[in-house]
Amino acid sequence: MYTGPSSAHDFYMRTFKPYDLDQPYLLPPDLRSWLSEGHLALFVSDVVDALDLTPILDDYERGDGRGYPPYHPVMMVKLLVYGYCTGKVSSRKIEKATWEDVAFRVLSGNQEAEAKAKAQAQAEEARERIAERERQEARTGKKIGGVPPRIPDPEKAAPESKAQKNFTDAESRIMLDGATKSFVQAFNAQIAVDAHAQIIVAAGVTQDAVDTRQLAPLLLAVEANTGRLPEVATADNGYFNPDAITDERLAGVDLYVATARERKSSPPVGDPVAVPLVATSAPAPITDAVPTTVVQQMRDKLATDLGRATYK
């Protein structure tokens, strides 16, 4: 005759290893001990510690020192690198992982979220205002009216429902993605490519959402990097800007830039393709303020056999 266990709990305890979520545990005081030896997060940490982050740190040295202390750049770099290594490229996912993923908690030094840091700063400010009220009441002997400042509890802090912030880079801007026609938090990246060697000869990043003002700076960057301006340069219609076309600094460059109203056809299969400057935003429309002669001259130039072949 088989006599079963007195309860389901007894059965589990006799059959399996103990499992009790109510059992309190303390993690080791050394954060690195939370991970196994040779863990990728520890490797990333050691690599970043060996990097020279002086250019990043110098930006903070030039600041005015006001505001709540920022997170350490070394920590931020470690989180970004490890996030990219493990497929977490979203700043929101990385921030969430600093609470839910032990490896991210180790790299962040188990620091508090954005919301809690803000609440702590507000709590300190509220305490100072309360202390000032008490000092003033003591001096005057009169009770100050109004509601005393409320001290927020950092442990109960949460981001506002409509709060938006780019944790990766606060200097980025909302821009239109030309490929998907959707708005993204981004920078406008620029590259100039040698059409024969197929290598990047200049690059830049700007907060400007349009490309119309980037032609001259990018070509001048080519001159700075290579020692001379290109003999010939092509760019799509996102870069067309009469001021750049007539810029005296680019007088020695044979420019082939599509106008804002021109449609570029795809070259026949098999023909060599010269890589133009890359435009990531919609071209600015031609208005009455744009000199018609500059527009028409460029259109006429592109309409010639040499113009079509060069631009293609």
Backbone bond lengths (Angstrom), bond angles and torsions (degrees), N, CA, C in turn:
res aa  C-N    CA-C-N  psi(-1)  N-CA   C-N-CA  omega(-1)  CA-C   N-CA-C  phi
1 M - - - 1.460 - - 1.530 108.97 -
2 Y 1.381 117.24 132.91 1.474 121.99 -178.94 1.518 109.09 -98.20
3 T 1.294 114.90 128.07 1.468 120.54 175.88 1.522 108.48 -109.23
4 G 1.328 117.77 114.78 1.466 122.56 -176.50 1.501 112.09 -73.26
5 P 1.309 117.36 172.66 1.463 121.95 179.32 1.513 110.48 -65.41
6 S 1.300 115.34 157.20 1.462 119.79 -178.26 1.519 112.45 -70.58
7 S 1.308 117.11 -23.25 1.466 120.13 179.09 1.518 109.12 -155.87
8 A 1.343 114.60 162.40 1.462 119.18 178.07 1.521 110.63 -62.51
9 H 1.328 116.15 -34.85 1.461 119.65 179.61 1.519 111.11 -63.26
10 D 1.343 116.54 -41.75 1.461 119.87 178.38 1.517 111.24 -62.90
11 F 1.337 115.36 -37.62 1.467 119.68 179.93 1.527 110.33 -62.82
12 Y 1.345 115.68 -45.35 1.459 119.72 -179.63 1.526 110.86 -64.34
13 M 1.315 116.25 -40.72 1.457 119.61 -177.38 1.532 111.45 -67.45
14 R 1.332 117.25 -30.14 1.459 120.14 -178.98 1.526 112.03 -83.75
15 T 1.339 116.56 -25.97 1.463 120.48 -173.52 1.518 113.06 -95.02
16 F 1.349 116.65 -37.57 1.452 120.81 -173.56 1.530 111.57 -117.36
17 K 1.316 114.11 169.99 1.451 118.88 173.48 1.523 109.46 -66.84
18 P 1.318 118.04 152.19 1.469 120.49 -178.19 1.527 111.78 -56.73
19 Y 1.338 116.18 137.61 1.462 122.16 178.52 1.516 107.99 -141.66
20 D 1.339 116.54 112.14 1.455 120.88 -176.32 1.518 109.02 -147.53
21 L 1.329 116.54 108.43 1.466 120.46 -177.70 1.524 112.34 -69.31
22 D 1.322 116.64 -17.81 1.469 119.76 179.91 1.518 112.70 -83.97
23 Q 1.329 117.19 -3.86 1.456 120.64 -179.25 1.529 110.17 -74.56
24 P 1.329 119.97 118.77 1.474 120.85 -179.78 1.527 111.10 -76.65
25 Y 1.333 115.23 139.22 1.458 121.01 176.16 1.522 108.67 -133.36
26 L 1.297 116.05 153.99 1.457 121.95 174.99 1.518 108.70 -116.26
27 L 1.368 115.62 126.62 1.455 119.13 176.42 1.520 109.36 -71.68
28 P 1.347 117.50 154.77 1.467 119.96 178.74 1.520 110.71 -58.11
29 P 1.339 118.66 144.84 1.464 120.71 179.97 1.523 112.96 -64.60
30 D 1.327 117.98 -24.59 1.461 121.87 177.56 1.523 108.64 -85.44
31 L 1.332 116.69 114.11 1.458 120.20 -175.88 1.528 112.73 -56.84
32 R 1.317 116.88 -38.51 1.462 119.72 -178.28 1.529 111.63 -62.76
33 S 1.329 117.25 -25.28 1.460 120.53 179.92 1.522 112.25 -71.91
34 W 1.335 116.94 -10.68 1.462 119.74 177.58 1.524 111.18 -70.42
35 L 1.335 116.81 -20.96 1.460 121.51 -176.30 1.524 110.13 -113.37
36 S 1.322 115.06 156.28 1.460 120.03 179.06 1.525 110.34 -73.40
37 E 1.309 116.39 154.74 1.456 121.20 179.31 1.527 109.81 -61.32
38 G 1.320 116.77 135.49 1.455 121.02 -179.51 1.511 114.09 84.61
39 H 1.332 118.08 8.20 1.466 121.20 179.71 1.528 109.86 -63.69
40 L 1.337 115.96 144.67 1.464 121.09 -177.90 1.527 111.70 -58.05
41 A 1.319 117.18 -37.64 1.467 119.74 -179.23 1.521 111.55 -61.94
42 L 1.324 116.88 -37.82 1.464 120.15 178.67 1.523 110.65 -69.25
43 F 1.337 116.27 -36.07 1.467 120.18 177.04 1.534 110.36 -64.93
44 V 1.339 116.19 -44.59 1.468 120.21 178.41 1.525 109.75 -61.05
45 S 1.319 116.88 -41.12 1.462 120.81 179.84 1.525 110.99 -60.77
46 D 1.315 116.81 -44.84 1.470 120.30 -179.71 1.522 111.49 -65.59
47 V 1.344 116.30 -39.05 1.467 120.20 -179.88 1.528 110.74 -64.56
48 V 1.329 116.79 -46.93 1.472 120.78 -178.68 1.524 110.50 -65.13
49 D 1.328 117.05 -36.62 1.467 119.81 177.40 1.527 111.78 -60.99
50 A 1.329 116.28 -26.37 1.467 120.36 -179.19 1.525 112.58 -87.46
51 L 1.343 117.28 -7.62 1.468 120.63 -178.93 1.523 111.35 -80.54
52 D 1.325 115.21 153.55 1.464 121.09 175.02 1.526 107.99 -93.18
53 L 1.315 117.11 102.95 1.460 122.00 -178.97 1.529 111.83 -100.21
54 T 1.319 115.15 22.22 1.470 119.75 -179.03 1.524 113.49 -54.61
55 P 1.359 119.93 -43.65 1.472 118.75 179.44 1.527 113.26 -57.63
56 I 1.338 117.50 -35.01 1.463 120.61 178.31 1.524 110.32 -73.76
57 L 1.315 116.13 -45.26 1.461 120.42 -178.64 1.522 111.89 -64.13
58 D 1.344 116.58 -33.50 1.465 120.23 -179.30 1.525 111.74 -62.80
59 D 1.349 116.95 -32.34 1.462 119.48 178.35 1.522 111.08 -61.40
60 Y 1.330 116.41 -36.96 1.462 119.74 178.76 1.525 110.82 -72.30
61 E 1.333 117.20 -33.34 1.461 120.90 178.71 1.519 111.28 -64.10
62 R 1.350 115.94 -30.13 1.463 119.81 -179.23 1.523 112.43 -83.46
63 G 1.328 117.63 -4.75 1.459 120.61 -179.93 1.517 112.00 -73.39
64 D 1.341 115.04 172.49 1.470 119.19 -178.14 1.521 112.27 -89.90
65 G 1.341 117.63 -2.00 1.448 120.62 176.10 1.508 115.11 79.85
66 R 1.332 117.93 1.26 1.456 120.59 -179.12 1.524 110.62 -83.82
67 G 1.323 115.64 164.15 1.451 120.74 177.42 1.516 112.66 88.26
68 Y 1.350 115.10 173.99 1.464 120.74 -178.80 1.523 108.99 -71.57
69 P 1.336 118.98 139.79 1.469 120.71 -177.40 1.524 111.76 -55.51
70 P 1.327 118.29 133.28 1.466 121.27 -179.42 1.525 111.03 -77.18
71 Y 1.328 115.30 165.62 1.461 119.18 173.61 1.521 109.36 -68.58
72 H 1.322 116.60 151.48 1.455 120.90 -176.40 1.528 110.19 -68.20
73 P 1.341 118.19 131.73 1.470 120.94 179.83 1.520 113.57 -57.08
74 V 1.324 118.04 -33.44 1.458 120.35 178.73 1.530 110.29 -61.47
75 M 1.332 115.73 -43.33 1.461 119.71 178.10 1.524 110.92 -63.42
76 M 1.332 117.28 -43.61 1.458 121.27 -178.50 1.521 111.51 -63.12
77 V 1.332 116.78 -40.69 1.463 120.34 178.51 1.525 110.66 -64.74
78 K 1.311 116.83 -41.63 1.464 120.28 178.78 1.518 110.98 -61.70
79 L 1.326 117.11 -43.73 1.456 120.43 179.85 1.520 111.44 -64.41
80 L 1.330 116.65 -41.92 1.461 120.12 179.79 1.523 111.40 -65.23
81 V 1.316 117.08 -46.62 1.462 120.65 -178.21 1.529 110.52 -63.45
82 Y 1.330 116.48 -46.54 1.457 119.23 -179.80 1.528 111.11 -67.10
83 G 1.332 116.10 -36.31 1.457 119.56 176.96 1.520 111.95 -61.26
84 Y 1.330 116.35 -44.66 1.465 120.02 178.52 1.523 111.09 -66.73
85 C 1.332 117.07 -35.21 1.470 120.39 179.39 1.527 111.64 -66.54
86 T 1.327 117.09 -28.94 1.460 120.81 -175.70 1.524 113.13 -107.78
87 G 1.340 116.95 10.71 1.459 120.05 175.16 1.511 115.26 86.86
88 K 1.324 118.63 9.23 1.463 121.79 176.49 1.525 108.01 -103.39
89 V 1.326 116.42 96.12 1.464 120.69 -177.28 1.523 111.83 -104.71
90 S 1.318 117.12 -8.83 1.462 121.22 178.87 1.523 109.86 -83.49
91 S 1.323 116.34 133.45 1.467 119.43 179.44 1.522 110.97 -63.13
92 R 1.322 117.53 -33.59 1.452 120.49 178.33 1.526 111.37 -66.63
93 K 1.330 116.30 -41.05 1.464 119.88 179.41 1.525 111.15 -68.26
94 I 1.327 115.97 -37.13 1.464 119.10 178.02 1.518 110.42 -65.14
95 E 1.340 116.34 -44.00 1.464 119.98 179.15 1.528 110.48 -61.68
96 K 1.327 116.41 -41.63 1.467 120.51 179.04 1.528 110.83 -64.80
97 A 1.339 115.10 -37.08 1.468 119.49 -178.84 1.514 112.53 -66.57
98 T 1.340 117.65 -24.83 1.473 119.33 178.64 1.516 111.82 -66.26
99 W 1.351 116.66 -11.51 1.458 121.20 174.90 1.521 112.15 -105.18
100 E 1.339 116.61 -33.54 1.459 119.93 -170.07 1.517 113.78 -101.95
101 D 1.327 118.18 -18.92 1.459 121.69 -175.38 1.534 108.73 -114.57
102 V 1.333 116.11 123.30 1.459 120.19 -176.44 1.523 111.68 -59.48
103 A 1.348 117.32 -40.39 1.467 120.24 -178.64 1.523 110.88 -61.74
104 F 1.322 117.73 -42.91 1.463 120.85 178.13 1.525 110.70 -67.76
105 R 1.326 116.91 -35.02 1.466 119.41 177.73 1.524 110.52 -65.15
106 V 1.325 116.21 -36.41 1.462 119.76 178.00 1.519 110.14 -65.34
107 L 1.329 117.29 -47.73 1.462 121.08 -177.55 1.526 111.81 -66.04
108 S 1.327 116.93 -30.53 1.468 119.86 179.73 1.522 111.85 -84.60
109 G 1.334 116.68 -2.04 1.453 119.35 -177.74 1.517 112.22 68.67
110 N 1.362 115.11 22.13 1.465 121.39 179.24 1.518 111.49 59.61
111 Q 1.345 116.41 34.94 1.458 120.29 -178.72 1.519 110.64 -77.97
112 E 1.347 115.30 164.19 1.447 121.58 -173.87 1.519 111.07 -77.86
113 A 1.330 120.85 163.94 1.458 125.93 177.59 1.561 108.98 -70.39
114 E 1.432 114.46 169.39 1.462 124.07 175.69 1.516 111.23 -56.22
115 A 1.269 118.49 -46.91 1.483 126.48 -178.57 1.524 111.73 -59.99
116 K 1.377 117.26 -44.17 1.456 119.81 -178.74 1.521 111.50 -69.44
117 A 1.327 116.73 -38.09 1.459 119.53 179.04 1.523 110.56 -62.14
118 K 1.324 115.84 -40.54 1.464 120.14 178.87 1.526 110.16 -65.15
119 A 1.336 116.03 -42.19 1.464 119.79 -179.75 1.522 111.08 -64.06
120 Q 1.331 116.94 -38.14 1.457 120.03 178.44 1.522 111.08 -63.30
121 A 1.339 115.67 -42.75 1.462 119.30 178.66 1.527 110.78 -63.01
122 Q 1.352 116.16 -41.35 1.460 119.86 178.95 1.528 111.04 -66.17
123 A 1.341 116.55 -36.60 1.462 120.26 179.12 1.524 110.65 -64.55
124 E 1.325 116.67 -43.09 1.455 120.47 178.81 1.523 110.95 -63.40
125 E 1.333 116.10 -40.94 1.461 120.25 178.70 1.525 110.95 -64.84
126 A 1.350 116.90 -40.44 1.470 120.65 179.16 1.524 111.27 -65.09
127 R 1.327 116.86 -40.56 1.467 119.83 178.11 1.530 111.22 -61.74
128 E 1.339 115.33 -39.22 1.461 119.03 179.57 1.522 110.94 -66.73
129 R 1.341 117.40 -38.90 1.468 120.33 178.53 1.528 110.77 -65.75
130 I 1.349 116.71 -39.50 1.467 120.61 177.89 1.519 110.72 -63.97
131 A 1.343 115.91 -42.75 1.464 119.81 178.98 1.519 110.77 -63.01
132 E 1.344 117.16 -38.24 1.453 120.73 179.30 1.523 110.72 -67.06
133 R 1.360 117.55 -38.63 1.463 120.79 176.40 1.527 110.82 -61.07
134 E 1.342 115.59 -42.67 1.459 119.79 -179.58 1.522 111.30 -65.56
135 R 1.337 116.60 -38.95 1.477 119.24 178.72 1.522 110.76 -66.32
136 Q 1.324 116.02 -39.22 1.462 119.94 179.77 1.528 111.30 -67.71
137 E 1.347 116.26 -40.46 1.465 119.60 177.91 1.528 111.13 -64.38
138 A 1.350 115.42 -35.82 1.456 119.09 179.18 1.525 111.01 -67.90
139 R 1.335 117.79 -35.95 1.464 121.07 -179.87 1.519 111.61 -72.05
140 T 1.320 116.93 -42.56 1.469 121.09 -174.04 1.517 112.95 -91.49
141 G 1.327 116.84 -21.16 1.456 119.43 -177.16 1.510 112.78 74.73
142 K 1.331 117.56 10.03 1.457 122.02 -178.97 1.529 110.36 -117.67
143 K 1.336 113.71 144.86 1.456 119.29 178.42 1.520 109.83 -78.44
144 I 1.318 117.32 130.98 1.459 121.60 178.97 1.522 109.13 -80.45
145 G 1.317 116.37 130.49 1.460 120.40 179.87 1.521 112.14 -76.17
146 G 1.307 114.01 177.94 1.457 119.02 179.46 1.520 112.27 89.73
147 V 1.318 114.43 172.92 1.467 120.81 -178.92 1.526 109.32 -86.40
148 P 1.326 117.79 126.80 1.475 119.88 178.18 1.530 110.93 -61.00
149 P 1.318 117.20 152.41 1.471 120.03 178.58 1.527 110.91 -58.64
150 R 1.341 115.43 140.77 1.463 120.65 178.71 1.520 109.38 -93.57
151 I 1.316 116.24 132.83 1.465 121.42 179.87 1.524 108.83 -91.61
152 P 1.346 118.59 112.83 1.467 120.36 -179.46 1.519 111.31 -70.44
153 D 1.319 115.98 151.75 1.458 122.37 177.66 1.528 108.99 -93.62
154 P 1.349 119.30 109.76 1.474 121.29 -178.52 1.529 113.11 -58.16
155 E 1.343 117.21 -28.82 1.454 120.10 -178.34 1.522 112.21 -70.11
156 K 1.342 116.26 -21.54 1.461 120.17 179.54 1.516 111.78 -104.09
157 A 1.322 116.66 9.44 1.465 120.34 -176.23 1.514 110.84 -72.94
158 A 1.323 115.85 145.25 1.473 122.55 176.89 1.517 107.68 -147.28
159 P 1.332 118.29 149.45 1.461 120.40 178.79 1.515 111.26 -60.97
160 E 1.327 116.91 146.87 1.450 121.01 176.29 1.517 110.01 -63.23
161 S 1.331 116.37 149.70 1.464 120.42 -174.19 1.525 112.62 -60.07
162 K 1.338 117.19 -31.01 1.459 120.43 -178.39 1.523 112.36 -107.20
163 A 1.323 116.68 12.57 1.462 119.76 -179.03 1.520 110.33 -68.29
164 Q 1.319 116.71 134.54 1.455 122.17 178.37 1.515 108.91 -134.39
165 K 1.321 115.59 133.16 1.449 120.07 177.94 1.508 109.01 -158.55
166 N 1.317 116.53 139.70 1.450 120.29 175.36 1.517 107.58 -91.08
167 F 1.335 116.77 109.57 1.454 120.39 -175.91 1.522 111.81 -73.60
168 T 1.337 117.20 -21.97 1.454 120.52 -178.24 1.518 111.55 -76.69
169 D 1.331 116.96 -45.66 1.454 120.49 -179.53 1.519 109.70 -156.87
170 A 1.316 115.68 108.59 1.459 120.85 -177.76 1.515 112.94 -68.96
171 E 1.336 118.06 -12.77 1.464 120.77 -178.74 1.520 112.27 -85.96
172 S 1.340 118.53 -4.96 1.457 120.71 178.07 1.525 109.62 -70.53
173 R 1.331 115.96 167.51 1.456 121.25 -175.15 1.526 110.58 -134.10
174 I 1.333 116.01 159.38 1.456 120.97 174.97 1.526 108.06 -74.71
175 M 1.344 116.81 124.00 1.461 121.68 -177.32 1.524 110.19 -135.21
176 L 1.326 115.07 158.03 1.454 121.73 177.22 1.519 109.67 -87.25
177 D 1.322 116.60 123.38 1.456 121.84 175.99 1.524 108.04 -79.87
178 G 1.325 115.83 113.95 1.463 119.95 -176.69 1.507 113.55 -62.63
179 A 1.322 117.68 -26.61 1.466 120.63 -177.36 1.521 111.90 -78.77
180 T 1.338 116.37 -44.32 1.470 120.18 -176.03 1.523 113.14 -100.89
181 K 1.330 116.80 -9.50 1.463 122.60 -177.35 1.533 112.21 60.78
182 S 1.316 116.33 26.31 1.460 121.19 177.77 1.519 108.89 -114.63
183 F 1.320 116.47 159.75 1.457 120.99 -179.41 1.523 109.94 -90.31
184 V 1.331 115.87 136.17 1.457 121.99 -178.37 1.519 109.31 -134.87
185 Q 1.325 116.48 157.01 1.463 122.31 173.03 1.520 106.64 -85.24
186 A 1.327 117.70 115.93 1.459 118.07 -169.21 1.518 111.67 -160.65
187 F 1.325 113.88 178.94 1.454 123.68 166.22 1.515 107.34 -115.02
188 N 1.315 116.98 166.31 1.458 121.61 175.94 1.524 107.07 -102.86
189 A 1.322 115.96 106.74 1.464 121.33 -177.67 1.520 110.37 -90.28
190 Q 1.324 116.47 140.64 1.457 122.74 -177.96 1.522 110.44 -126.65
191 I 1.325 116.96 139.93 1.464 120.30 173.83 1.513 110.28 -138.58
192 A 1.316 116.45 147.50 1.456 123.44 171.88 1.523 106.64 -117.03
193 V 1.338 116.26 129.88 1.461 121.38 -174.08 1.511 110.34 -119.86
194 D 1.339 116.17 134.80 1.458 120.75 173.78 1.528 108.19 -71.11
195 A 1.346 116.83 121.08 1.462 120.83 -173.27 1.524 112.86 -67.82
196 H 1.323 118.33 -22.48 1.469 120.51 -177.94 1.527 111.39 -95.60
197 A 1.338 116.55 -48.95 1.461 119.59 -178.70 1.523 112.22 -79.82
198 Q 1.347 116.66 -15.58 1.465 121.84 -179.91 1.536 112.24 58.11
199 I 1.316 116.25 43.11 1.459 121.08 176.18 1.523 108.85 -126.75
200 I 1.329 115.49 153.05 1.458 121.26 178.25 1.524 109.10 -76.59
201 V 1.318 116.40 125.19 1.469 121.06 -178.71 1.524 112.25 -107.99
202 A 1.316 117.29 -9.98 1.468 120.86 175.70 1.519 108.41 -161.58
203 A 1.313 115.73 150.36 1.458 120.51 179.15 1.513 109.12 -150.27
204 G 1.306 115.83 154.92 1.450 120.28 179.11 1.516 110.67 -159.45
205 V 1.310 115.42 161.23 1.458 121.98 177.84 1.522 107.84 -134.57
206 T 1.333 116.86 134.03 1.453 120.90 -177.22 1.517 110.68 -137.32
207 Q 1.327 116.00 158.33 1.462 121.49 174.25 1.521 110.94 -84.99
208 D 1.321 117.59 -10.15 1.458 122.06 -179.14 1.522 109.30 -69.14
209 A 1.332 116.83 126.93 1.463 120.09 -175.40 1.519 113.58 -77.59
210 V 1.326 118.50 -15.84 1.464 120.90 -179.61 1.519 110.24 -112.33
211 D 1.336 115.18 159.73 1.457 120.67 -175.73 1.531 113.68 -96.78
212 T 1.319 117.30 -6.17 1.457 119.86 -172.40 1.518 113.98 -60.23
213 R 1.341 117.40 -25.16 1.464 120.38 -179.14 1.527 112.72 -100.51
214 Q 1.329 117.29 11.93 1.462 119.59 -173.65 1.524 114.05 -103.97
215 L 1.343 118.66 -10.40 1.457 120.87 -176.00 1.529 112.25 -62.50
216 A 1.323 116.67 -54.58 1.461 119.81 -178.24 1.531 112.36 -63.05
217 P 1.340 119.92 -48.52 1.474 119.03 179.17 1.523 113.08 -58.07
218 L 1.337 117.11 -37.32 1.456 119.35 -177.22 1.525 111.28 -71.58
219 L 1.325 117.24 -40.36 1.465 119.88 178.32 1.531 110.90 -68.52
220 L 1.305 117.32 -35.74 1.457 119.97 175.79 1.528 110.85 -67.47
221 A 1.352 116.45 -30.45 1.463 120.13 175.29 1.528 110.24 -67.60
222 V 1.326 116.89 -34.67 1.468 120.46 175.35 1.524 109.76 -60.62
223 E 1.344 115.89 -43.84 1.457 120.31 179.11 1.531 110.76 -62.53
224 A 1.326 116.71 -40.86 1.464 120.40 -179.70 1.525 111.48 -65.77
225 N 1.339 116.34 -35.12 1.460 119.94 -176.53 1.525 113.57 -83.26
226 T 1.324 116.63 -33.38 1.472 119.91 -173.65 1.517 113.77 -109.27
227 G 1.323 116.71 -11.90 1.461 119.43 -179.75 1.501 114.20 95.31
228 R 1.325 117.82 -7.59 1.471 119.62 178.12 1.519 110.18 -158.23
229 L 1.327 114.59 158.62 1.450 120.30 175.54 1.523 109.91 -75.23
230 P 1.327 118.37 153.99 1.462 119.48 175.37 1.519 110.95 -68.44
231 E 1.321 116.47 149.27 1.461 119.72 177.18 1.525 110.89 -70.99
232 V 1.333 115.73 -38.40 1.457 121.76 -179.19 1.523 107.98 -133.10
233 A 1.331 117.20 141.67 1.461 121.26 177.42 1.516 109.52 -141.28
234 T 1.320 116.25 135.48 1.459 121.50 175.83 1.523 108.78 -115.97
235 A 1.321 115.40 149.48 1.470 120.81 177.88 1.518 108.10 -153.73
236 D 1.329 116.57 149.83 1.462 118.28 -178.69 1.523 110.33 -81.20
237 N 1.330 115.50 -179.43 1.460 119.32 -169.66 1.529 114.03 -67.52
238 G 1.331 117.75 -14.38 1.455 118.87 176.70 1.512 112.66 -65.97
239 Y 1.325 116.84 -19.43 1.467 121.76 -177.71 1.527 113.47 -97.73
240 F 1.348 117.00 -3.78 1.469 117.44 -175.23 1.524 110.83 -66.89
241 N 1.331 113.94 123.36 1.459 121.92 -179.32 1.521 107.48 -152.67
242 P 1.324 118.41 114.32 1.466 120.32 -178.57 1.517 113.49 -53.19
243 D 1.337 117.26 -34.70 1.462 119.78 179.60 1.522 111.02 -64.39
244 A 1.341 116.90 -37.21 1.463 120.38 179.21 1.527 110.79 -74.85
245 I 1.331 116.49 -38.73 1.468 120.36 -179.48 1.524 110.82 -62.22
246 T 1.326 116.48 -35.41 1.469 121.19 -177.44 1.525 112.69 -100.91
247 D 1.339 117.40 8.51 1.463 121.37 -179.66 1.524 109.70 -63.26
248 E 1.343 117.07 123.85 1.468 121.31 -177.60 1.524 111.99 -62.00
249 R 1.319 117.47 -26.60 1.461 120.38 179.60 1.521 111.77 -67.68
250 L 1.333 116.66 -19.70 1.465 121.22 -179.72 1.527 111.43 -107.52
251 A 1.333 115.88 18.44 1.466 119.85 -175.15 1.524 112.23 -60.11
252 G 1.330 117.87 -28.86 1.457 119.85 -178.20 1.513 114.58 -87.12
253 V 1.332 117.44 2.23 1.465 121.32 -177.45 1.523 109.49 -101.46
254 D 1.324 116.76 129.26 1.461 122.00 175.96 1.526 107.24 -83.36
255 L 1.342 116.90 100.09 1.460 122.07 -172.82 1.524 112.42 -91.15
256 Y 1.316 115.55 138.95 1.459 123.12 173.13 1.528 106.46 -130.53
257 V 1.337 115.68 93.99 1.465 121.53 -175.90 1.522 108.41 -121.72
258 A 1.321 116.36 121.44 1.462 119.81 179.81 1.516 109.73 -62.44
259 T 1.322 116.33 141.48 1.457 120.00 177.23 1.516 109.28 -79.09
260 A 1.321 115.36 167.65 1.466 119.58 -172.61 1.521 112.75 -65.27
261 R 1.335 117.97 -22.72 1.459 119.80 -177.22 1.523 113.17 -101.25
262 E 1.305 116.77 1.76 1.457 119.70 -176.57 1.508 111.23 -91.06
263 R 1.327 116.95 137.35 1.449 122.35 177.60 1.510 109.28 -100.42
264 K 1.328 115.92 127.92 1.462 120.86 -178.20 1.518 108.92 -92.88
265 S 1.321 116.74 122.06 1.464 120.68 178.92 1.517 109.83 -84.67
266 S 1.347 115.59 153.75 1.452 120.28 179.21 1.516 109.76 -73.84
267 P 1.341 118.50 140.25 1.458 121.08 179.91 1.525 110.73 -71.33
268 P 1.337 117.46 153.52 1.460 120.43 178.28 1.515 110.55 -59.99
269 V 1.337 115.01 148.87 1.453 120.32 179.30 1.517 109.80 -62.59
270 G 1.328 115.76 132.70 1.461 120.15 177.85 1.505 113.08 101.73
271 D 1.356 118.11 -20.00 1.452 120.34 179.10 1.521 109.91 -76.15
272 P 1.345 118.10 146.33 1.461 120.04 176.20 1.521 110.39 -66.66
273 V 1.305 116.35 142.09 1.457 121.47 -177.92 1.522 109.74 -118.28
274 A 1.315 116.37 124.55 1.462 120.77 175.22 1.522 107.95 -85.73
275 V 1.323 116.63 127.98 1.455 120.69 -177.66 1.521 109.42 -75.88
276 P 1.344 119.00 117.84 1.465 121.01 179.63 1.517 111.09 -84.32
277 L 1.321 114.63 175.85 1.454 118.60 171.20 1.514 108.27 -62.75
278 V 1.333 116.90 145.42 1.454 120.93 -174.42 1.520 110.22 -92.01
279 A 1.330 116.87 127.93 1.460 121.78 175.78 1.513 109.00 -107.84
280 T 1.320 116.70 134.73 1.462 119.73 -177.21 1.518 112.47 -114.70
281 S 1.315 117.69 3.80 1.453 118.96 -178.84 1.520 110.28 -134.88
282 A 1.310 115.95 165.96 1.451 120.74 -178.10 1.526 110.41 -69.25
283 P 1.346 117.97 144.32 1.464 120.56 -179.33 1.513 111.73 -69.39
284 A 1.310 114.92 152.19 1.463 119.50 176.71 1.520 108.93 -76.03
285 P 1.334 118.36 136.89 1.462 120.27 -178.45 1.511 111.69 -69.28
286 I 1.311 115.50 150.56 1.467 120.68 177.10 1.519 108.28 -79.65
287 T 1.298 116.70 127.78 1.461 121.71 -179.82 1.521 109.29 -116.84
288 D 1.316 115.45 178.33 1.468 120.06 179.29 1.513 111.76 -64.35
289 A 1.328 116.62 -20.74 1.457 119.84 -178.67 1.526 111.79 -74.71
290 V 1.348 118.06 -17.27 1.459 121.14 -178.96 1.524 109.07 -81.28
291 P 1.347 118.76 126.34 1.471 120.37 179.33 1.524 111.35 -57.48
292 T 1.326 115.65 119.38 1.464 120.51 -176.94 1.515 111.15 -61.08
293 T 1.333 117.71 -34.65 1.460 120.36 -177.37 1.526 111.06 -62.73
294 V 1.347 117.71 -39.64 1.459 121.15 179.81 1.528 110.00 -65.15
295 V 1.330 116.17 -42.73 1.457 120.63 179.45 1.512 110.70 -64.45
296 Q 1.320 115.72 -47.79 1.465 119.65 -176.49 1.525 111.71 -67.92
297 Q 1.318 116.74 -37.02 1.463 119.71 178.28 1.520 111.25 -62.13
298 M 1.334 116.30 -40.84 1.463 118.95 179.03 1.520 110.75 -69.77
299 R 1.332 117.56 -38.11 1.467 120.09 177.60 1.527 110.60 -63.18
300 D 1.331 115.94 -43.33 1.465 119.74 179.60 1.524 110.56 -63.78
301 K 1.326 115.99 -38.70 1.467 120.77 -179.85 1.528 111.04 -64.86
302 L 1.326 116.37 -41.71 1.463 120.58 179.72 1.522 112.24 -72.69
303 A 1.332 116.99 -21.25 1.458 120.87 -178.65 1.523 112.76 -80.01
304 T 1.330 117.79 -13.76 1.470 120.36 178.77 1.527 110.11 -74.50
305 D 1.329 115.93 163.26 1.462 120.35 178.73 1.527 110.76 -59.62
306 L 1.353 116.32 -41.85 1.462 120.44 178.69 1.514 110.38 -65.45
307 G 1.341 117.03 -42.38 1.451 121.84 -179.60 1.514 112.03 -62.06
308 R 1.342 116.51 -45.92 1.473 119.92 179.76 1.523 110.64 -64.33
309 A 1.335 116.99 -43.01 1.454 120.42 -178.32 1.519 111.68 -66.90
310 T 1.328 116.30 -40.63 1.466 120.03 -179.51 1.517 111.63 -67.19
311 Y 1.337 115.31 -44.46 1.466 118.54 -177.91 1.533 110.47 -68.80
312 K 1.332 116.46 -36.16 1.472 119.32 178.55 1.510 112.47 -65.84
